[in-house]
Amino acid sequence: MLTIGELASYAGVTVRAVRHYHAKGLLPEPERDHSGYRRYGAGAVVELIKIRTLAVAGVPLARVKELLRAGPEEFTAAIAEIDERLRAEIRQRQRHRERIARLAAGDSLVLPVDVVEFLDRLRALGVDERIIRIERDGWIPLAARTPERVPVLIARKREQIAETPLIDFYLTLSDALDRPGDDRTLVALVDKMAAYLTLLADEQGEDYVGGEIEPSLARLLDTLAFDAAPPARRLVELLADRGWTGWTKLERKRPNRR
């Protein structure tokens, strides 16, 4: 006859686990002997090893008792069902791991792949990381609010970033962050940008420039940019003098009619 400690040792579990299996009704609890101790027979070792094996394999304890009593066919079917559940859990955990990996990667956690590639392109061009963060933070609510618009908008961005004026815009704005209040660089930039925007609007249409973003969302994105990069607000003022309004949603100013 075995003590609970000896039983646990033979089966490769802890005494606490044995007591837990007693509480769950998986392992019969023997009567106490005249000394007040519970004594286990050899059969308890076999049963406990079966319980431990099923539990370690991932079988829920609620199903262990059922499987211990099942016939061969019922046992096989139940194991197949449990195996499929475990496969589903593995797939879910794999998705969680992929999400954690994206978290570690930063930008790709909440942004589509094509936007992340665009941000990486800006980095390759030497754009200041502060400007890239502003650009990224603008895409996050845009992608959450209107995900169906992102492919069109980012395709336009990729086309435009291939043009010298937009590259100069990002690089000059980067320099402006370190020289607040210096309008000379911004004025030269805005002159080029206004001419470029006018050319784009004439060739591609004003919607191509403005991006067809709803006004309330555009205001939110503008606020994000202005808070993070004060020179952006000054750029908007200078652009307005040259016939263009807005930041996220650029629009050509209409002449006043008398």
Backbone as CSV, one residue per row, in Angstrom:
resi,resn,N_x,N_y,N_z,CA_x,CA_y,CA_z,C_x,C_y,C_z
1,MET,0.839,-1.192,0.000,0.000,0.000,0.000,0.881,1.251,0.000
2,LEU,0.430,2.282,-0.682,1.245,3.468,-0.898,0.653,4.678,-0.190
3,THR,1.529,5.552,0.284,1.065,6.846,0.795,0.791,7.753,-0.410
4,ILE,0.165,8.875,-0.170,-0.135,9.789,-1.264,1.155,10.323,-1.894
5,GLY,2.180,10.510,-1.051,3.451,10.979,-1.577,4.091,9.949,-2.486
6,GLU,4.031,8.683,-2.088,4.603,7.617,-2.910,3.828,7.456,-4.220
7,LEU,2.503,7.541,-4.119,1.663,7.459,-5.318,2.046,8.567,-6.305
8,ALA,2.167,9.778,-5.797,2.515,10.908,-6.656,3.875,10.706,-7.303
9,SER,4.829,10.182,-6.545,6.173,9.959,-7.056,6.181,8.937,-8.180
10,TYR,5.447,7.818,-8.007,5.383,6.779,-9.033,4.757,7.310,-10.336
11,ALA,3.769,8.171,-10.197,3.048,8.666,-11.378,3.696,9.917,-11.975
12,GLY,4.651,10.497,-11.278,5.329,11.673,-11.809,4.522,12.955,-11.693
13,VAL,3.727,13.054,-10.614,2.947,14.268,-10.383,3.225,14.742,-8.964
14,THR,2.620,15.851,-8.603,2.775,16.358,-7.244,1.628,15.860,-6.366
15,VAL,1.834,15.920,-5.073,0.776,15.569,-4.135,-0.417,16.502,-4.326
16,ARG,-0.121,17.734,-4.592,-1.196,18.706,-4.825,-2.039,18.297,-6.027
17,ALA,-1.387,17.782,-7.087,-2.119,17.334,-8.271,-3.031,16.159,-7.933
18,VAL,-2.531,15.238,-7.113,-3.347,14.090,-6.708,-4.598,14.584,-5.997
19,ARG,-4.432,15.483,-5.068,-5.586,16.019,-4.330,-6.551,16.749,-5.270
20,HIS,-5.975,17.419,-6.264,-6.822,18.122,-7.241,-7.652,17.109,-8.034
21,TYR,-7.030,16.012,-8.420,-7.759,14.977,-9.162,-8.830,14.324,-8.288
22,HIS,-8.547,14.202,-6.998,-9.583,13.726,-6.067,-10.770,14.686,-6.085
23,ALA,-10.472,15.982,-5.973,-11.540,16.992,-5.898,-12.381,17.010,-7.166
24,LYS,-11.752,16.707,-8.303,-12.460,16.700,-9.579,-13.203,15.383,-9.832
25,GLY,-13.007,14.413,-8.924,-13.682,13.135,-9.094,-13.038,12.232,-10.124
26,LEU,-11.792,12.504,-10.477,-11.106,11.697,-11.482,-10.444,10.470,-10.869
27,LEU,-9.968,10.611,-9.663,-9.284,9.518,-8.978,-9.996,9.234,-7.675
28,PRO,-10.488,7.995,-7.505,-11.192,7.661,-6.265,-10.311,7.908,-5.044
29,GLU,-10.913,8.410,-4.005,-10.189,8.709,-2.782,-10.394,7.551,-1.810
30,PRO,-9.320,6.848,-1.457,-9.482,5.671,-0.593,-9.827,6.035,0.846
31,GLU,-10.312,5.037,1.575,-10.590,5.242,2.995,-9.280,5.393,3.762
32,ARG,-9.347,6.010,4.889,-8.157,6.176,5.733,-7.915,4.901,6.547
33,ASP,-6.665,4.600,6.845,-6.350,3.439,7.664,-6.481,3.801,9.148
34,HIS,-6.113,2.868,10.028,-6.300,3.094,11.458,-5.438,4.239,11.978
35,SER,-4.393,4.595,11.180,-3.533,5.712,11.599,-4.039,7.044,11.068
36,GLY,-5.113,7.012,10.279,-5.679,8.240,9.736,-5.111,8.658,8.391
37,TYR,-4.300,7.763,7.788,-3.709,8.077,6.493,-4.420,7.329,5.378
38,ARG,-4.445,7.933,4.203,-5.016,7.265,3.038,-3.931,6.407,2.408
39,ARG,-4.305,5.178,2.046,-3.365,4.252,1.432,-3.894,3.847,0.057
40,TYR,-2.982,3.823,-0.925,-3.369,3.561,-2.306,-2.790,2.237,-2.775
41,GLY,-3.546,1.533,-3.607,-3.068,0.295,-4.189,-2.370,0.546,-5.516
42,ALA,-1.836,-0.514,-6.127,-1.106,-0.388,-7.384,-2.005,0.112,-8.507
43,GLY,-3.295,-0.235,-8.448,-4.213,0.202,-9.495,-4.336,1.714,-9.548
44,ALA,-4.174,2.370,-8.387,-4.264,3.830,-8.356,-3.113,4.455,-9.136
45,VAL,-1.955,3.785,-9.117,-0.812,4.295,-9.882,-1.133,4.297,-11.373
46,VAL,-1.726,3.181,-11.845,-2.077,3.058,-13.268,-3.096,4.129,-13.655
47,GLU,-4.136,4.303,-12.820,-5.170,5.295,-13.121,-4.596,6.710,-13.127
48,LEU,-3.713,6.966,-12.171,-3.142,8.303,-12.074,-2.246,8.600,-13.278
49,ILE,-1.514,7.602,-13.734,-0.666,7.799,-14.917,-1.526,8.089,-16.150
50,LYS,-2.656,7.408,-16.261,-3.574,7.671,-17.382,-4.103,9.102,-17.325
51,ILE,-4.502,9.511,-16.124,-5.017,10.873,-15.953,-3.950,11.887,-16.319
52,ARG,-2.736,11.682,-15.802,-1.642,12.609,-16.075,-1.350,12.673,-17.573
53,THR,-1.342,11.516,-18.231,-1.032,11.473,-19.661,-2.052,12.245,-20.477
54,LEU,-3.331,12.056,-20.167,-4.380,12.775,-20.886,-4.307,14.276,-20.609
55,ALA,-4.064,14.630,-19.367,-4.010,16.042,-18.991,-2.836,16.741,-19.677
56,VAL,-1.664,16.090,-19.674,-0.488,16.668,-20.310,-0.702,16.805,-21.816
57,ALA,-1.477,15.878,-22.399,-1.754,15.935,-23.839,-2.711,17.060,-24.201
58,GLY,-3.257,17.734,-23.204,-4.144,18.847,-23.477,-5.614,18.534,-23.366
59,VAL,-5.942,17.335,-22.889,-7.344,16.970,-22.726,-7.900,17.719,-21.514
60,PRO,-8.993,18.458,-21.672,-9.584,19.148,-20.512,-9.954,18.145,-19.422
61,LEU,-9.730,18.526,-18.178,-10.032,17.613,-17.080,-11.498,17.201,-17.078
62,ALA,-12.360,18.070,-17.590,-13.784,17.732,-17.640,-14.055,16.551,-18.567
63,ARG,-13.111,16.285,-19.507,-13.296,15.178,-20.439,-12.515,13.935,-20.029
64,VAL,-11.589,14.077,-19.103,-10.715,12.947,-18.755,-11.518,11.768,-18.226
65,LYS,-12.431,12.044,-17.308,-13.215,10.966,-16.708,-14.003,10.206,-17.774
66,GLU,-14.578,10.951,-18.709,-15.333,10.352,-19.805,-14.447,9.425,-20.647
67,LEU,-13.224,9.893,-20.954,-12.322,9.099,-21.795,-11.805,7.862,-21.076
68,LEU,-11.614,7.970,-19.777,-11.143,6.800,-19.035,-12.153,5.659,-19.068
69,ARG,-13.428,6.006,-19.230,-14.483,4.995,-19.235,-14.934,4.616,-20.637
70,ALA,-14.405,5.298,-21.651,-14.880,5.096,-23.017,-14.344,3.805,-23.622
71,GLY,-15.140,3.226,-24.555,-14.674,2.089,-25.337,-13.728,2.558,-26.423
72,PRO,-13.115,1.607,-27.170,-12.111,1.970,-28.173,-12.607,2.964,-29.228
73,GLU,-13.794,2.711,-29.807,-14.299,3.594,-30.866,-14.649,4.972,-30.314
74,GLU,-15.304,4.998,-29.170,-15.684,6.264,-28.549,-14.440,7.046,-28.156
75,PHE,-13.430,6.335,-27.655,-12.186,6.974,-27.255,-11.506,7.622,-28.462
76,THR,-11.447,6.886,-29.589,-10.805,7.400,-30.802,-11.519,8.640,-31.319
77,ALA,-12.842,8.607,-31.335,-13.620,9.753,-31.813,-13.415,10.965,-30.920
78,ALA,-13.405,10.735,-29.611,-13.221,11.839,-28.674,-11.835,12.452,-28.812
79,ILE,-10.822,11.593,-28.986,-9.464,12.085,-29.148,-9.340,12.909,-30.425
80,ALA,-10.007,12.458,-31.503,-9.976,13.205,-32.762,-10.606,14.582,-32.592
81,GLU,-11.698,14.639,-31.837,-12.364,15.915,-31.575,-11.463,16.839,-30.768
82,ILE,-10.817,16.292,-29.749,-9.921,17.095,-28.916,-8.722,17.572,-29.726
83,ASP,-8.230,16.696,-30.610,-7.100,17.062,-31.450,-7.446,18.243,-32.350
84,GLU,-8.641,18.244,-32.917,-9.060,19.349,-33.774,-9.170,20.646,-32.971
85,ARG,-9.675,20.525,-31.728,-9.758,21.717,-30.883,-8.371,22.266,-30.599
86,LEU,-7.420,21.369,-30.325,-6.060,21.806,-30.054,-5.434,22.459,-31.291
87,ARG,-5.738,21.900,-32.461,-5.234,22.503,-33.700,-5.764,23.931,-33.866
88,ALA,-7.052,24.108,-33.552,-7.658,25.438,-33.651,-6.993,26.398,-32.667
89,GLU,-6.701,25.911,-31.461,-6.033,26.751,-30.470,-4.624,27.120,-30.938
90,ILE,-3.942,26.160,-31.577,-2.595,26.434,-32.082,-2.645,27.508,-33.161
91,ARG,-3.641,27.393,-34.057,-3.776,28.401,-35.106,-4.039,29.780,-34.505
92,GLN,-4.892,29.812,-33.462,-5.180,31.085,-32.807,-3.938,31.647,-32.139
93,ARG,-3.193,30.789,-31.475,-1.968,31.243,-30.814,-0.944,31.740,-31.835
94,GLN,-0.916,31.078,-32.998,-0.007,31.517,-34.043,-0.372,32.920,-34.524
95,ARG,-1.695,33.164,-34.637,-2.134,34.509,-35.017,-1.732,35.529,-33.949
96,HIS,-1.830,35.115,-32.671,-1.416,35.998,-31.588,0.085,36.297,-31.686
97,ARG,0.860,35.263,-32.010,2.309,35.447,-32.145,2.625,36.403,-33.295
98,GLU,1.889,36.263,-34.385,2.111,37.156,-35.519,1.778,38.592,-35.132
99,ARG,0.713,38.757,-34.332,0.342,40.103,-33.892,1.405,40.683,-32.966
100,ILE,1.936,39.840,-32.088,3.010,40.294,-31.201,4.237,40.679,-32.022
101,ALA,4.513,39.892,-33.066,5.661,40.211,-33.927,5.451,41.554,-34.610
102,ARG,4.216,41.824,-35.032,3.929,43.119,-35.651,4.072,44.244,-34.629
103,LEU,3.703,43.942,-33.391,3.864,44.940,-32.329,5.332,45.311,-32.174
104,ALA,6.180,44.295,-32.215,7.611,44.543,-32.102,8.128,45.327,-33.306
105,ALA,7.479,45.113,-34.456,7.918,45.795,-35.672,7.480,47.248,-35.708
106,GLY,6.514,47.627,-34.857,6.110,49.029,-34.784,5.009,49.385,-35.755
107,ASP,5.379,49.953,-36.904,4.403,50.490,-37.844,3.366,49.470,-38.274
108,SER,3.772,48.219,-38.483,2.879,47.230,-39.083,1.812,46.704,-38.136
109,LEU,1.825,47.128,-36.879,0.813,46.655,-35.938,-0.582,47.079,-36.377
110,VAL,-0.759,48.321,-36.759,-2.092,48.842,-37.050,-2.212,49.402,-38.460
111,LEU,-1.221,49.167,-39.308,-1.252,49.730,-40.645,-1.163,48.645,-41.710
112,PRO,-1.804,48.854,-42.846,-1.687,47.902,-43.953,-0.251,47.836,-44.471
113,VAL,0.063,46.733,-45.117,1.429,46.515,-45.595,1.868,47.614,-46.556
114,ASP,0.970,48.050,-47.462,1.386,49.040,-48.448,1.718,50.386,-47.805
115,VAL,1.052,50.710,-46.687,1.392,51.945,-45.988,2.758,51.807,-45.308
116,VAL,2.997,50.657,-44.705,4.297,50.417,-44.061,5.419,50.518,-45.092
117,GLU,5.186,49.971,-46.282,6.197,50.044,-47.338,6.446,51.496,-47.749
118,PHE,5.381,52.298,-47.782,5.543,53.717,-48.105,6.385,54.425,-47.045
119,LEU,6.118,54.136,-45.773,6.912,54.739,-44.701,8.380,54.326,-44.801
120,ASP,8.607,53.062,-45.143,9.982,52.596,-45.318,10.654,53.300,-46.485
121,ARG,9.859,53.603,-47.518,10.411,54.340,-48.658,10.850,55.738,-48.234
122,LEU,10.056,56.381,-47.375,10.440,57.698,-46.862,11.754,57.612,-46.088
123,ARG,11.893,56.563,-45.291,13.144,56.385,-44.539,14.321,56.239,-45.487
124,ALA,14.110,55.473,-46.544,15.190,55.256,-47.510,15.596,56.553,-48.202
125,LEU,14.655,57.475,-48.323,14.945,58.766,-48.956,15.617,59.741,-47.992
126,GLY,15.733,59.368,-46.732,16.409,60.225,-45.761,15.498,61.173,-45.023
127,VAL,14.172,60.906,-45.054,13.229,61.763,-44.355,13.402,61.580,-42.844
128,ASP,13.339,62.683,-42.109,13.486,62.656,-40.659,12.436,61.738,-40.029
129,GLU,12.864,60.968,-39.039,11.957,60.022,-38.388,10.781,60.733,-37.733
130,ARG,10.954,61.972,-37.327,9.845,62.721,-36.741,8.749,62.968,-37.764
131,ILE,9.141,63.250,-38.986,8.166,63.440,-40.057,7.485,62.128,-40.393
132,ILE,8.247,61.066,-40.368,7.662,59.744,-40.653,6.635,59.380,-39.595
133,ARG,6.913,59.713,-38.321,5.941,59.443,-37.266,4.656,60.236,-37.490
134,ILE,4.795,61.483,-37.931,3.610,62.295,-38.224,2.801,61.655,-39.351
135,GLU,3.508,61.232,-40.383,2.843,60.584,-41.518,2.152,59.303,-41.067
136,ARG,2.871,58.507,-40.271,2.307,57.253,-39.770,1.067,57.497,-38.920
137,ASP,1.147,58.445,-37.995,0.025,58.704,-37.096,-1.195,59.221,-37.853
138,GLY,-0.968,59.826,-39.006,-2.094,60.243,-39.824,-2.774,59.073,-40.512
139,TRP,-1.975,58.093,-40.931,-2.541,56.930,-41.617,-3.313,56.015,-40.669
140,ILE,-2.955,56.010,-39.387,-3.610,55.083,-38.449,-5.107,55.344,-38.347
141,PRO,-5.573,56.566,-38.001,-7.030,56.788,-37.962,-7.671,56.708,-39.339
142,LEU,-6.920,57.080,-40.384,-7.465,57.003,-41.732,-7.751,55.553,-42.108
143,ALA,-6.808,54.654,-41.794,-7.004,53.241,-42.102,-8.102,52.618,-41.260
144,ALA,-8.262,53.106,-40.023,-9.306,52.571,-39.152,-10.687,53.062,-39.578
145,ARG,-10.750,54.320,-40.008,-12.033,54.932,-40.353,-12.516,54.541,-41.743
146,THR,-11.625,54.591,-42.716,-12.017,54.295,-44.101,-10.993,53.351,-44.741
147,PRO,-10.930,52.111,-44.294,-9.915,51.187,-44.829,-10.027,50.961,-46.332
148,GLU,-11.252,51.091,-46.860,-11.431,50.864,-48.291,-10.772,51.947,-49.141
149,ARG,-10.498,53.120,-48.532,-9.883,54.218,-49.273,-8.359,54.133,-49.283
150,VAL,-7.798,53.372,-48.372,-6.344,53.353,-48.216,-5.619,52.913,-49.494
151,PRO,-6.031,51.826,-50.161,-5.288,51.413,-51.370,-5.200,52.508,-52.433
152,VAL,-6.301,53.239,-52.625,-6.299,54.315,-53.621,-5.377,55.451,-53.192
153,LEU,-5.509,55.861,-51.932,-4.729,56.994,-51.439,-3.232,56.687,-51.399
154,ILE,-2.888,55.475,-50.971,-1.462,55.150,-50.872,-0.860,54.959,-52.255
155,ALA,-1.666,54.513,-53.215,-1.179,54.403,-54.598,-0.815,55.781,-55.143
156,ARG,-1.647,56.775,-54.816,-1.344,58.143,-55.238,-0.073,58.647,-54.568
157,LYS,0.060,58.337,-53.297,1.257,58.763,-52.564,2.513,58.167,-53.197
158,ARG,2.425,56.893,-53.571,3.595,56.250,-54.185,3.948,56.923,-55.514
159,GLU,2.925,57.291,-56.269,3.173,57.996,-57.528,3.827,59.343,-57.258
160,GLN,3.312,60.051,-56.269,3.791,61.407,-55.998,5.186,61.419,-55.389
161,ILE,5.490,60.388,-54.582,6.798,60.373,-53.934,7.909,60.123,-54.945
162,ALA,7.535,59.690,-56.117,8.526,59.514,-57.178,8.894,60.849,-57.824
163,GLU,8.128,61.905,-57.516,8.363,63.222,-58.086,9.243,64.065,-57.144
164,THR,10.138,64.831,-57.713,11.065,65.649,-56.925,10.376,66.626,-55.978
165,PRO,9.294,67.325,-56.401,8.689,68.301,-55.474,8.221,67.698,-54.158
166,LEU,7.629,66.510,-54.203,7.141,65.932,-52.949,8.289,65.433,-52.087
167,ILE,9.327,64.908,-52.714,10.511,64.503,-51.951,11.116,65.719,-51.256
168,ASP,11.226,66.824,-51.996,11.762,68.059,-51.404,10.885,68.544,-50.250
169,PHE,9.572,68.352,-50.413,8.651,68.763,-49.357,8.977,68.044,-48.056
170,TYR,9.104,66.728,-48.108,9.385,65.954,-46.893,10.750,66.319,-46.306
171,LEU,11.751,66.466,-47.171,13.090,66.759,-46.671,13.184,68.160,-46.092
172,THR,12.540,69.120,-46.731,12.588,70.505,-46.234,11.804,70.641,-44.932
173,LEU,10.667,69.962,-44.856,9.896,69.999,-43.612,10.702,69.398,-42.468
174,SER,11.485,68.383,-42.776,12.362,67.798,-41.756,13.329,68.847,-41.227
175,ASP,13.933,69.612,-42.142,14.872,70.666,-41.727,14.166,71.742,-40.911
176,ALA,12.920,72.051,-41.284,12.182,73.125,-40.614,11.897,72.813,-39.155
177,LEU,11.822,71.533,-38.808,11.570,71.160,-37.408,12.687,71.669,-36.494
178,ASP,13.881,71.751,-37.033,15.020,72.186,-36.222,15.251,73.693,-36.322
179,ARG,14.428,74.390,-37.134,14.591,75.841,-37.283,13.235,76.532,-37.190
180,PRO,12.580,76.401,-36.043,11.257,77.030,-35.909,11.332,78.538,-36.070
181,GLY,10.355,79.086,-36.767,10.307,80.531,-36.963,11.088,81.023,-38.165
182,ASP,11.825,80.122,-38.838,12.601,80.517,-40.013,11.738,80.321,-41.257
183,ASP,11.193,81.423,-41.782,10.267,81.332,-42.914,10.966,81.199,-44.261
184,ARG,12.245,81.511,-44.321,12.904,81.548,-45.627,12.866,80.194,-46.328
185,THR,13.186,79.149,-45.581,13.166,77.813,-46.165,11.748,77.400,-46.524
186,LEU,10.804,77.740,-45.635,9.420,77.360,-45.865,8.830,78.086,-47.072
187,VAL,9.171,79.346,-47.243,8.641,80.117,-48.372,9.110,79.510,-49.695
188,ALA,10.376,79.185,-49.772,10.900,78.572,-50.995,10.201,77.230,-51.264
189,LEU,9.973,76.480,-50.184,9.299,75.191,-50.331,7.863,75.380,-50.810
190,VAL,7.160,76.305,-50.206,5.758,76.516,-50.532,5.596,76.998,-51.974
191,ASP,6.515,77.840,-52.444,6.448,78.283,-53.837,6.497,77.085,-54.783
192,LYS,7.395,76.149,-54.491,7.511,74.960,-55.329,6.265,74.071,-55.193
193,MET,5.801,73.924,-53.946,4.654,73.050,-53.718,3.394,73.595,-54.365
194,ALA,3.178,74.887,-54.296,1.983,75.479,-54.891,1.979,75.263,-56.397
195,ALA,3.138,75.457,-57.028,3.230,75.233,-58.470,2.987,73.767,-58.807
196,TYR,3.543,72.883,-57.967,3.375,71.441,-58.195,1.911,71.024,-58.023
197,LEU,1.259,71.522,-56.974,-0.146,71.181,-56.724,-1.042,71.682,-57.857
198,THR,-0.755,72.876,-58.345,-1.549,73.421,-59.444,-1.393,72.567,-60.699
199,LEU,-0.167,72.146,-60.963,0.083,71.282,-62.120,-0.652,69.947,-61.976
200,LEU,-0.582,69.349,-60.780,-1.278,68.080,-60.540,-2.784,68.228,-60.721
201,ALA,-3.330,69.296,-60.151,-4.775,69.509,-60.240,-5.216,69.706,-61.679
202,ASP,-4.407,70.413,-62.449,-4.758,70.649,-63.846,-4.669,69.360,-64.669
203,GLU,-3.686,68.528,-64.344,-3.480,67.309,-65.130,-4.350,66.143,-64.660
204,GLN,-4.487,65.984,-63.336,-5.145,64.805,-62.775,-6.519,65.095,-62.175
205,GLY,-6.820,66.342,-61.940,-8.076,66.685,-61.282,-7.846,67.021,-59.822
206,GLU,-8.699,67.869,-59.284,-8.505,68.324,-57.911,-8.748,67.235,-56.877
207,ASP,-9.592,66.250,-57.203,-9.799,65.136,-56.267,-8.518,64.335,-56.078
208,TYR,-7.711,64.286,-57.120,-6.443,63.565,-57.028,-5.524,64.229,-56.009
209,VAL,-5.606,65.542,-55.925,-4.777,66.288,-54.974,-5.377,66.232,-53.572
210,GLY,-6.687,66.441,-53.497,-7.336,66.548,-52.192,-7.551,65.240,-51.473
211,GLY,-7.662,64.159,-52.197,-7.761,62.846,-51.557,-9.147,62.410,-51.157
212,GLU,-10.168,63.224,-51.383,-11.548,62.831,-51.106,-11.720,62.304,-49.669
213,ILE,-11.176,63.009,-48.712,-11.290,62.631,-47.305,-12.382,63.454,-46.659
214,GLU,-13.220,62.818,-45.842,-14.326,63.534,-45.221,-13.782,64.666,-44.340
215,PRO,-14.455,65.807,-44.336,-13.924,67.000,-43.643,-13.609,66.777,-42.167
216,SER,-14.482,66.069,-41.425,-14.232,65.876,-39.991,-12.968,65.069,-39.751
217,LEU,-12.733,64.050,-40.575,-11.519,63.251,-40.445,-10.299,64.071,-40.847
218,ALA,-10.454,64.876,-41.877,-9.344,65.734,-42.308,-8.935,66.699,-41.201
219,ARG,-9.922,67.247,-40.484,-9.604,68.160,-39.377,-8.849,67.444,-38.274
220,LEU,-9.250,66.205,-37.990,-8.551,65.416,-36.973,-7.103,65.173,-37.379
221,LEU,-6.896,64.789,-38.622,-5.543,64.514,-39.103,-4.706,65.788,-39.138
222,ASP,-5.350,66.908,-39.484,-4.633,68.188,-39.458,-4.139,68.498,-38.052
223,THR,-5.012,68.281,-37.074,-4.645,68.565,-35.683,-3.470,67.713,-35.242
224,LEU,-3.481,66.444,-35.611,-2.360,65.558,-35.275,-1.058,66.105,-35.839
225,ALA,-1.099,66.544,-37.090,0.110,67.048,-37.742,0.571,68.358,-37.122
226,PHE,-0.365,69.283,-36.879,0.010,70.593,-36.340,0.576,70.483,-34.929
227,ASP,0.007,69.566,-34.134,0.506,69.389,-32.771,1.912,68.810,-32.763
228,ALA,2.173,67.913,-33.708,3.475,67.234,-33.742,4.538,68.054,-34.465
229,ALA,4.111,68.856,-35.447,5.070,69.630,-36.241,4.536,71.039,-36.453
230,PRO,4.829,71.972,-35.539,4.332,73.351,-35.672,4.619,73.997,-37.031
231,PRO,5.758,73.716,-37.697,5.969,74.325,-39.019,4.880,73.971,-40.028
232,ALA,4.192,72.861,-39.811,3.128,72.472,-40.739,2.018,73.516,-40.757
233,ARG,1.707,74.074,-39.597,0.665,75.099,-39.534,1.092,76.350,-40.327
234,ARG,2.359,76.714,-40.214,2.857,77.867,-40.970,2.835,77.579,-42.467
235,LEU,3.136,76.338,-42.835,3.081,75.958,-44.247,1.685,76.152,-44.818
236,VAL,0.686,75.795,-44.026,-0.699,75.952,-44.476,-1.022,77.429,-44.702
237,GLU,-0.543,78.274,-43.807,-0.779,79.717,-43.967,-0.128,80.232,-45.244
238,LEU,1.088,79.798,-45.491,1.798,80.241,-46.685,1.149,79.696,-47.959
239,LEU,0.673,78.456,-47.902,-0.012,77.878,-49.063,-1.301,78.636,-49.377
240,ALA,-1.988,79.088,-48.318,-3.239,79.816,-48.521,-2.989,81.094,-49.308
241,ASP,-1.834,81.728,-49.092,-1.488,82.941,-49.843,-1.223,82.632,-51.311
242,ARG,-1.013,81.354,-51.599,-0.683,80.957,-52.973,-1.804,80.157,-53.631
243,GLY,-2.979,80.230,-53.013,-4.149,79.666,-53.674,-4.571,78.287,-53.241
244,TRP,-3.987,77.754,-52.151,-4.350,76.412,-51.705,-4.658,76.428,-50.209
245,THR,-5.679,75.687,-49.813,-6.048,75.593,-48.397,-5.969,74.150,-47.939
246,GLY,-5.775,74.003,-46.613,-5.790,72.671,-46.021,-4.416,72.050,-45.921
247,TRP,-4.403,70.908,-45.251,-3.168,70.131,-45.094,-3.433,68.694,-45.532
248,THR,-4.297,68.015,-44.791,-4.655,66.654,-45.190,-5.506,66.665,-46.457
249,LYS,-6.455,67.561,-46.498,-7.351,67.673,-47.652,-7.079,69.009,-48.341
250,LEU,-6.203,68.993,-49.308,-5.836,70.201,-50.030,-6.928,70.571,-51.028
251,GLU,-7.244,71.848,-51.070,-8.258,72.335,-51.998,-7.800,73.658,-52.599
252,ARG,-8.113,73.835,-53.883,-7.763,75.084,-54.524,-8.777,76.151,-54.130
253,LYS,-8.269,77.296,-53.728,-9.159,78.386,-53.327,-9.877,78.952,-54.542
254,ARG,-11.140,79.232,-54.347,-11.926,79.817,-55.438,-11.840,81.334,-55.356
255,PRO,-11.727,81.986,-56.488,-11.683,83.458,-56.448,-12.997,84.034,-55.949
256,ASN,-12.899,85.120,-55.186,-14.103,85.766,-54.671,-14.885,86.406,-55.810
257,ARG,-16.185,86.197,-55.761,-17.054,86.792,-56.783,-17.774,88.012,-56.195
258,ARG,-17.776,89.053,-56.959,-18.450,90.281,-56.502,-19.775,90.424,-57.227
